[in-house]
């Protein structure tokens, strides 16, 4: 069993609880977590992150939720924004395309 970490497990005689001799933390490093979150913010999907970083997609989802819950709440807006300008080039191009389609038939 070369390369495997073996730790002894113990059971308390009086309370029957289990204990281990040593505990090895097997979580992801902060660097991996940061890279996964950066990939998410840059538009990568959860399963794409899973494929690239070898971190289960539900773990990444939990990290995103954890980070999102730490953000402050969005302040409520009571005023309705007023539309003040319409881009004329979009309406002109749209009409021109319609006219070209009708003229070519």
N, C-alpha and C positions, 0 to 999 in steps of 0.2 A: 504494500500500500504506500508506495513512495509518492510523495507530493501531496497526499491528502492530509488534511488537518483532522485529527481525531481528538475529541474532547470527551472526558468522562462524564457520565450522567449519574446523578445521585438522587435517591428518594429519602425524604425525612421519615423516620420511623413513626414519630408521633403525629405529624399532620399530613403525611402522604404527599407532600408537595415535591415536585421535581426541581432539581437544580443542576446546572452544568458547571464544569470546572472553570472554563473560560468562555467568554462570549466574543465572537468575531463579528464586527459590524460588516454587513454585506450589502449595504445600500450603495447608491450611485454617488459619485463625487459631485461637489458643487460645480465643477467645470463641465461635466457631462450634462447636468441639469440646466446650466446656463446656456449651453450650446443647443439643447433641445428647445428651450423656450425661445431662443433667438431664431431658430428655424421656423417655429410656429408664427412668430411675429412677422417674419419675412414671407409668409404665405404657404409654407409647407403644411401638408395635411398630417394628421396624427399617424396614419399608417405609413406614410412616406418617411416620417421621422423614425418610426419603428424599424423600417428596413435599413436606413442609413446608420443609425446610432445603436441599433440592437437593444433598444429600451422599449418595453411593452407599451402599446398605445394608451392603455388605461392609466399607466403611470404618468405619462405625459399629460393626459387629460386632468388627472388629479393635481399635477403641478400648476397647470394653467388656472384651474379653479382656486387653488390655494393663493396664487398670486393675485387673481381677480378679486378675491374676498378681502385682500389687504388694501385694495385701492379705495380712495374716498368715494362716497356716493356722488352721483351727478346732481348738481343743483337743479331744482325745478325751474322751468321757464314758463312764465305766465303770459308773456307777450307773443303774439303770432307774427312771424317775420313777414314783411311786405315785399312783394316782388316789384322791383323797380325797373328792370331792364330785360328785354328779350333779345336774344342774339339774332340779328336780321339775316346773317349769312346762312344759317341753318334753314330758315323758312324759304329763302331764295333758292338754295340748292335743291331742297325738296320739291319745289314747284318746277324747277328746270328739269329734274329727272322725270317728273310726270309728263311734262310737255314732250320731251324727247321720246318717251315710250309711245305716246299717242301719235306723234308725227312719223315714226318709223314704220308703223303698221299699215 
